[in-house]
Amino acid sequence: MTATPSITGFRLRVLLGMMLVVCAVTALALWSAQQKFTTEVQQQLQSAFQGQIASLHQAWELRHAALVERSRALARKPRLHAALEDNALDLLYPNAEDELRDLMEGGAEHLLQARFYRFLGADGRVIAAPPGVDAGKLSVEQEAGLSLAKLPDTQQVGYLMRDGGVDEIIAAPIISTDTDEVIASIVLGFKPFDLNGKGHGMQAGIWTGGRLILPDASAEARRKLDAVMPGAPTGSHFEVIIAGVPHLVFNQLLNPDSLFPPAYEVCVYSLAEAEQRRQNLRWQILGAGALLLLGAAAASHLIAGRLAVPVEQLAVDSARNALQREQAQAALEQTSVELQRSERFSADTSHQLKTPITVLRAGLEELQQQPGITREMRVEIVELIFQTTKLSSMIHDLLLLSRLDAGHLQLQMTDVDLPLFIDSLADDLSAVPGAEDFDVTVDVPRNMHIRGEKRYIAMILQNLLENAWKYNVPHGVIAMRAEEVGDLVVLRVGNSGPGIPLEAQDHIFERFHRAAVGENVPGHGLGLNIARELALLHGGDLRLLRSAEGWTEFEVSFHLARRLVSA
């Protein structure tokens, strides 16, 4: 029998509705995986940076302490004090040339060798060196950069642009032996500590005076960083695109509380490798999504075909009876409205994914009640309703997982009476057909209270109890036992099932993983993963304690709230 246009449209809308649901789930999984990957990469980079920079700064601090101590010692030289206190400034630099000869020549202490020195007068300006004294070559602009608004009371650290590079400068106050007042300051310039050598593809330099000294970087990279550094956050990281490649930039202040202009250490990481890994992950998820879409298309076509069979039969019967035809048309119109609503809702936000499935199930239930439906048709419709229920449950679980992954799930913590809670769940289990034959034992101390949110604790315990029932042997045993361990309550749930294969035990908490022992048991492989994530969110944990032939036992822990004292 050839399907009418309305039946064909009905099939098409069912197909499109289910495909939209699958597309939305795939997009949600892609977004969640990318967010998680980005967070992990940033944490790894920050950890690597902190480790590298810590070892580097240990060496830098030792060298800096030596420079500071040497500068302090020079500031106490009697011949320098005499020239300053007697106002014999014409003798200041000649005396300093003798006193600083070892420092300027360096010798074995090359890392502590000074490249120039100058003195600051009472007004904070540079006292010019007389001709013939080798105090280190500086241009007029460079000497002006050594001047300060006032004489410092404590040693000051700064950085001076010089000869295409940058020198580290230390200004040490010279204190009068008569008045204990600062009368001058000696400024020493040193080759800066080598900030490169961190490895792992990181470039490092110094930014001061609106310019970045980063010798290993390209001209484009320096221009880009010069533009963004003035407004960049200090002591944290930010991302910059250089030559089309993302880079992670860290910066921190090198001379806090200094009278000299601020100088920043700048470290640049290339994220090219991380971006390539992200692209590979995206293609992997898209490939898996494409395969899922193909499978969903085939399944949707089959389901749509089965749905159309009773509708076609109703259309044939309606030609024989006007009343039946009117009822069939009303049913089709109602189904069309519901399916259109399902299509609109399926394109909405991820929090509304369950709406199209709900609408579809409602249409099937209404179709099930139509007159003229044979018993075989009703069985098929019931099976389809069951499948939509499973899909709705899976979407609910995926939405909960996405909220957990994004860190958006907030707990409303209360005191939960654990033994009362377990008794209620055990009673619910006993009402399930077939579960009444199991021997259920509960060993939980009275008045044991835990801290958590009831609905999520219920999800954890229901999953463990249902698994203990589903993966058990006929007339088997289910045992629950709780005890206090420190500030935790440890609950163990065991059953007399056949056990989980050894090769599958390391994977049971993975999403969509189902061990071979449970292939014939309904489910979609998300229950244990969700239960464990919720347990971790409560500050506890869920783990497989042991599993062998005849006994499998899980252990879940919660924080102890308080123990009530019986009256």
C-alpha positions in Angstrom: 0.0 0.0 0.0 1.4 3.4 -1.0 1.7 5.8 1.9 -0.3 9.0 1.6 1.5 12.4 1.7 0.3 13.1 5.2 1.7 9.7 6.4 5.0 10.5 4.6 5.2 13.8 6.3 4.5 12.2 9.6 7.4 9.8 9.1 9.6 12.7 8.0 8.8 14.7 11.1 9.4 11.8 13.4 12.7 11.2 11.7 13.7 14.9 11.9 12.7 15.1 15.6 14.8 12.2 16.6 17.7 13.4 14.5 17.6 16.8 16.1 17.7 15.2 19.5 20.8 13.2 18.5 22.5 16.3 17.0 21.8 18.2 20.2 23.3 15.4 22.4 26.4 15.2 20.1 26.9 19.0 20.2 26.5 19.0 24.0 29.1 16.2 24.2 31.5 18.1 21.9 31.1 21.3 24.0 31.6 19.5 27.3 34.7 17.6 26.0 36.3 20.9 24.7 35.6 22.7 27.9 37.2 19.9 29.9 40.2 19.7 27.5 40.8 23.5 27.7 40.7 23.4 31.5 43.1 20.5 31.7 45.5 22.1 29.2 45.5 25.4 31.2 46.1 23.6 34.4 49.0 21.6 32.9 50.6 24.7 31.5 50.2 26.6 34.8 51.7 23.7 36.7 54.6 23.5 34.3 55.2 27.2 34.4 55.1 27.3 38.2 57.6 24.5 38.5 60.0 26.0 36.0 59.8 29.5 37.4 60.3 28.3 41.0 63.6 26.7 40.2 64.7 29.7 38.1 63.8 32.2 40.9 65.8 30.3 43.4 68.9 31.0 41.4 67.8 34.6 40.7 67.2 35.3 44.4 70.6 34.0 45.3 72.3 36.2 42.7 70.1 39.1 43.6 70.9 38.8 47.3 74.7 38.8 46.4 74.3 41.9 44.3 72.3 43.6 47.1 74.9 42.8 49.7 77.7 43.9 47.5 76.0 47.2 46.8 75.4 47.7 50.5 79.0 47.1 51.2 80.2 49.6 48.6 77.8 52.2 50.0 79.7 51.9 53.3 83.2 52.6 51.9 84.9 55.3 54.0 86.6 57.0 51.0 83.2 57.5 49.4 81.7 58.9 52.6 84.7 61.3 53.0 84.3 62.7 49.5 80.5 63.2 50.0 80.6 64.5 53.6 83.5 67.0 52.9 81.7 68.0 49.6 84.8 67.0 47.7 82.8 65.8 44.7 85.8 66.1 42.4 87.3 63.2 44.4 84.1 61.1 44.5 84.5 59.2 41.2 88.4 58.9 41.4 88.0 57.3 44.8 85.1 55.1 43.6 87.2 54.0 40.6 89.7 52.5 43.0 87.1 51.0 45.3 85.0 49.5 42.5 87.9 48.2 40.4 87.3 44.6 41.3 83.6 44.9 40.7 84.0 46.5 37.3 86.6 44.0 36.1 84.6 41.0 37.4 87.2 38.2 37.2 85.9 34.9 38.4 82.6 36.4 39.6 81.4 37.2 36.1 77.7 37.0 37.1 78.3 39.7 39.7 80.4 42.0 37.4 79.1 45.6 37.2 78.8 47.2 33.7 78.6 50.8 35.0 78.1 52.9 38.2 76.9 56.4 39.0 76.2 58.5 42.1 72.9 60.3 42.9 73.1 63.7 44.7 70.9 65.0 47.4 68.3 66.0 44.8 68.1 62.4 43.4 69.9 63.5 40.1 72.9 61.9 38.7 76.3 63.4 39.7 78.2 63.3 36.3 81.4 61.4 36.1 84.5 63.5 35.3 86.4 62.8 32.1 89.1 60.1 32.4 87.2 58.0 35.0 85.9 54.7 33.7 82.5 54.5 35.3 80.9 52.6 32.4 79.5 54.2 29.2 76.1 55.6 29.3 74.3 58.0 26.9 72.7 61.2 28.2 69.2 59.6 28.0 70.4 56.5 29.8 72.0 58.6 32.6 68.8 60.6 32.9 66.9 57.2 33.4 69.0 56.6 36.6 67.7 59.8 38.3 65.0 59.5 41.0 62.4 61.9 42.3 64.1 61.6 45.7 66.9 59.8 47.4 65.8 56.3 48.5 65.9 55.2 52.1 66.2 51.6 51.1 67.8 49.8 48.2 65.9 50.1 44.9 65.8 47.7 41.9 65.1 48.8 38.4 65.8 48.0 34.8 67.4 50.3 32.1 67.1 49.9 28.4 70.6 49.9 27.0 72.3 48.9 23.7 69.2 47.0 22.4 69.0 45.1 25.7 68.2 45.8 29.4 70.5 46.1 32.4 69.5 45.4 36.0 70.2 48.4 38.3 70.5 48.6 42.0 70.5 51.9 43.9 71.9 51.7 47.4 71.6 54.6 49.9 74.8 56.2 51.3 74.1 57.1 55.0 76.1 59.8 56.8 78.2 58.5 59.7 77.6 61.9 61.5 73.8 62.5 61.0 72.6 59.0 60.0 70.8 60.7 57.1 70.8 59.6 53.5 73.3 62.0 51.7 73.7 60.2 48.4 73.1 57.0 46.6 75.3 54.7 44.5 73.7 53.2 41.4 75.2 50.0 39.9 74.3 48.4 36.6 74.6 44.7 36.0 73.8 42.3 33.2 70.3 40.9 33.9 69.8 37.3 35.0 69.2 35.1 31.9 65.4 34.5 32.0 65.6 32.0 29.1 66.6 28.5 29.7 63.2 27.4 31.1 62.8 24.9 28.2 59.5 23.4 27.1 59.1 26.0 24.3 58.8 29.0 26.6 60.3 32.4 25.7 61.0 34.9 28.4 62.0 38.6 28.6 61.5 41.9 30.4 58.9 44.6 29.7 59.7 48.1 31.0 59.2 51.6 29.8 56.6 50.5 27.3 59.0 48.2 25.5 59.5 44.4 25.5 63.0 42.9 25.4 62.3 39.4 24.2 65.3 38.4 22.0 64.0 35.0 20.9 60.6 36.3 19.7 59.8 37.5 16.3 59.2 41.2 15.4 55.4 40.5 15.1 55.3 38.9 18.5 57.1 41.8 20.1 54.7 44.3 18.5 51.7 42.3 19.6 52.9 42.0 23.1 53.9 45.7 23.3 50.3 46.5 22.4 48.6 44.3 25.0 51.1 44.5 27.9 49.9 48.0 29.3 46.5 46.6 30.1 47.5 43.0 30.9 46.7 41.6 34.3 49.7 41.2 36.6 50.5 37.9 38.3 48.2 35.9 36.1 47.9 34.5 32.5 46.1 35.6 29.4 45.9 34.4 25.8 47.2 36.3 22.7 47.0 35.3 19.0 50.4 35.8 17.4 50.8 34.9 13.6 47.5 33.1 13.8 48.7 30.8 16.7 47.4 31.2 20.2 50.0 31.8 22.9 49.6 31.8 26.7 51.3 34.8 28.3 52.3 35.0 32.0 53.7 38.2 33.6 54.8 39.2 37.1 56.4 42.4 38.6 60.1 42.1 39.2 60.6 45.3 41.3 57.6 45.9 43.6 57.6 49.1 45.7 60.6 50.5 43.7 61.1 54.2 42.8 62.3 53.1 39.4 59.7 52.4 36.7 58.0 49.0 37.1 59.5 46.1 35.2 57.8 42.9 34.4 59.0 39.4 33.6 57.1 38.1 30.6 56.9 34.4 29.7 55.3 33.3 26.5 54.0 29.7 25.8 53.0 28.6 22.3 49.7 26.7 22.3 50.2 25.4 18.8 50.5 21.8 20.0 47.6 22.1 22.4 45.5 23.6 19.6 46.4 20.7 17.4 45.3 18.3 20.1 42.1 20.2 20.5 41.4 20.0 16.7 42.1 16.3 16.8 39.7 15.8 19.7 37.1 17.8 17.8 37.4 15.7 14.7 37.2 12.5 16.8 34.0 13.6 18.4 32.6 14.8 15.1 33.4 11.4 13.6 31.8 9.6 16.4 28.8 11.9 16.1 28.5 11.2 12.3 28.5 7.5 13.0 25.8 8.1 15.7 23.7 10.1 13.3 23.9 7.4 10.7 22.8 4.8 13.2 20.1 7.1 14.5 18.9 7.7 10.9 18.5 4.0 10.3 16.7 3.4 13.7 14.5 6.5 13.2 13.5 5.3 9.7 12.5 1.9 11.2 10.6 3.4 14.1 8.8 5.9 11.8 7.8 3.1 9.5 6.4 1.1 12.5 4.6 4.1 13.7 3.0 4.7 10.3 1.5 1.2 10.1 -1.4 1.7 12.7 -2.0 5.2 11.3 -2.4 3.9 7.8 -4.8 1.2 9.0 -6.8 3.8 10.8 -7.0 5.9 7.5 -8.3 2.8 5.6 -10.9 2.1 8.3 -12.0 5.7 8.3 -13.1 5.4 4.7 -15.7 2.9 5.8 -17.0 4.8 8.8 -17.3 8.6 8.9 -17.0 8.7 12.7 -13.9 6.6 12.6 -12.5 8.8 9.8 -13.1 11.9 11.9 -11.5 10.4 14.9 -8.5 9.3 12.9 -8.1 12.8 11.3 -8.3 14.3 14.8 -5.6 11.9 16.0 -3.4 12.7 13.0 -3.8 16.5 13.5 -3.1 16.2 17.2 0.0 14.1 16.5 1.1 16.6 13.9 0.8 19.5 16.4 2.7 17.5 19.0 5.4 16.6 16.5 5.8 20.3 15.4 6.1 21.3 19.0 8.7 18.6 19.5 10.7 19.9 16.5 10.7 23.5 17.9 11.6 22.4 21.4 14.4 20.1 20.1 16.2 23.2 18.7 16.0 25.0 22.0 18.7 24.9 24.8 20.2 21.7 26.1 18.1 21.9 29.2 15.0 21.3 27.1 16.2 18.1 25.3 13.7 15.9 27.0 10.7 17.9 25.7 10.6 16.3 22.1 10.8 12.8 23.7 7.9 13.7 26.1 5.8 14.9 23.2 6.5 11.9 21.2 5.6 9.5 24.0 2.3 11.4 24.6 1.4 11.0 20.9 2.2 7.2 21.1 0.1 6.8 24.2 -2.8 8.6 22.6 -2.4 6.5 19.5 -2.5 3.4 21.7 -5.9 4.3 22.9 -7.4 4.7 19.4 -10.1 2.1 18.4 -9.3 -0.4 15.7 -5.7 -1.0 17.0 -4.9 -4.7 17.0 -3.1 -6.5 19.8 0.1 -6.8 17.8 0.0 -3.1 17.0 -0.4 -2.3 20.7 2.6 -4.4 21.6 4.7 -2.6 19.1 3.5 0.8 20.4 4.2 -0.2 24.0 7.7 -1.2 22.9 8.2 2.2 21.2 6.9 4.0 24.4 9.5 2.0 26.4 12.3 3.1 24.0 11.3 6.7 24.4 11.4 6.3 28.1 14.9 4.9 27.9 16.0 7.7 25.6 14.5 10.3 28.0 16.3 8.7 30.9 19.6 8.8 28.9 19.2 12.5 28.1 18.4 13.3 31.7 21.6 11.5 32.7 23.6 13.3 30.0 22.3 16.7 31.1 23.2 15.9 34.7 26.7 14.9 33.6 27.1 18.1 31.6 26.2 20.1 34.7 28.6 18.1 36.8 31.4 18.6 34.2 30.8 22.3 34.0 30.7 22.7 37.8 27.2 24.2 37.7 25.6 21.6 40.0 24.9 23.2 43.4 24.1 21.1 46.5 21.6 22.0 49.2 23.3 20.3 52.1 21.2 18.9 54.9 21.4 16.3 57.6 20.2 12.9 56.2 19.1 10.1 58.5 21.0 7.3 56.7 19.3 4.2 58.3 15.8 5.6 57.7 16.8 6.5 54.1 18.2 3.0 53.4 15.1 1.3 54.9 12.9 3.4 52.6 15.0 2.4 49.5 15.0 -1.2 50.6 11.2 -1.1 50.9 10.9 0.4 47.4 13.2 -2.3 46.0 11.1 -5.1 47.6 8.0 -3.8 45.7 9.8 -4.3 42.3 8.5 -7.5 40.6 11.0 -10.3 41.1 13.0 -8.5 43.8 10.9 -9.9 46.7 12.8 -13.2 46.4 16.1 -11.7 47.4 17.5 -11.9 50.9 18.2 -8.2 51.8 20.2 -7.6 55.0 20.9 -4.1 56.4 23.4 -3.4 59.2 23.4 0.4 59.7 23.7 1.9 63.2 20.6 3.8 64.3 20.8 7.6 64.4 23.7 7.7 61.9 23.4 11.0 60.0 25.4 12.1 56.9 25.7 15.5 55.3 24.3 15.8 51.7 21.4 16.6 49.4 18.7 13.9 49.7 17.7 13.6 46.0 21.3 13.0 44.9 22.1 10.7 47.7 19.0 8.8 46.7 20.4 8.5 43.1 23.7 7.1 44.4 22.1 4.5 46.7 19.3 3.6 44.2 22.0 2.9 41.6 23.9 0.6 43.9 20.8 -1.2 45.1 19.4 -1.7 41.5 22.8 -3.0 40.3 22.9 -5.4 43.3 19.5 -6.6 42.2 20.0 -6.7 38.4 23.4 -8.3 38.4 22.5 -10.9 41.0 21.7 -14.6 40.8 18.1 -15.8 41.4 17.2 -15.8 45.1 20.5 -14.1 45.8 21.7 -12.0 48.7 22.0 -8.2 49.0 23.9 -6.9 52.0 24.3 -3.3 53.2 26.6 -2.4 56.0 27.7 1.1 57.3 30.4 2.2 59.8 32.1 5.4 60.9 35.8 5.9 59.8 37.1 9.1 61.2 34.8 11.9 60.0 33.4 9.7 57.2 30.5 7.2 57.0 31.5 4.3 54.8 28.6 2.3 53.3 29.3 -1.1 51.6 26.7 -2.7 49.3 27.4 -6.3 48.2 25.5 -8.9 46.2 26.0 -12.6 45.4 26.2 -12.1 41.7 28.6 -13.8 39.3 31.2 -11.1 39.6 32.6 -8.5 37.2 35.3 -9.8 34.7 38.8 -8.8 35.9 39.6 -7.0 32.6 36.4 -4.9 32.9 36.8 -3.8 36.6 39.1 -0.9 35.7 36.5 0.5 33.3 33.2 0.1 35.1 33.1 3.9 36.1 33.6 5.0 32.5 30.7 6.5 30.6 28.8 4.2 28.4 30.9 1.2 29.5 29.0 -2.0 30.3 30.7 -5.2 31.3 30.0 -8.4 29.5 28.2 -9.8 32.6 25.5 -7.2 32.2 24.9 -7.1 28.4 21.5 -8.7 28.9 20.4 -6.2 31.6 18.7 -2.9 30.6 20.7 0.2 30.9 23.0 2.6 29.0 26.2 2.6 31.1 25.9 6.0 32.8 24.6 5.0 36.3 27.9 4.2 38.0 29.7 7.2 36.5 26.9 9.6 37.7 26.9 7.9 41.1 30.6 8.4 41.5 30.6 12.0 40.3 27.8 12.8 42.8 29.7 11.0 45.6 32.8 13.1 44.8 30.7 16.3 44.7 29.6 15.4 48.3 33.3 15.2 49.3 33.3 11.4 49.4 34.0 8.6 46.9 32.6 5.5 45.3 34.8 2.6 44.4 34.7 -1.1 43.7 35.9 -2.9 46.8 36.1 -6.4 45.3 34.5 -8.6 42.8 34.8 -12.3 42.3 32.6 -15.3 41.5 29.8 -15.3 44.1 30.4 -11.8 45.6 30.7 -8.2 44.4 30.9 -5.3 46.8 31.0 -1.5 46.3 32.0 1.1 48.9 30.7 4.7 49.0 31.6 7.3 51.6 29.9 10.4 52.9 30.8 13.1 55.4 29.4 12.4 58.9 26.9 15.0 60.1 26.2 14.0 63.7 24.9 11.2 65.8 21.7 11.8 67.7 21.6 10.6 71.3 18.6 8.5 72.1 16.4 9.8 74.8 
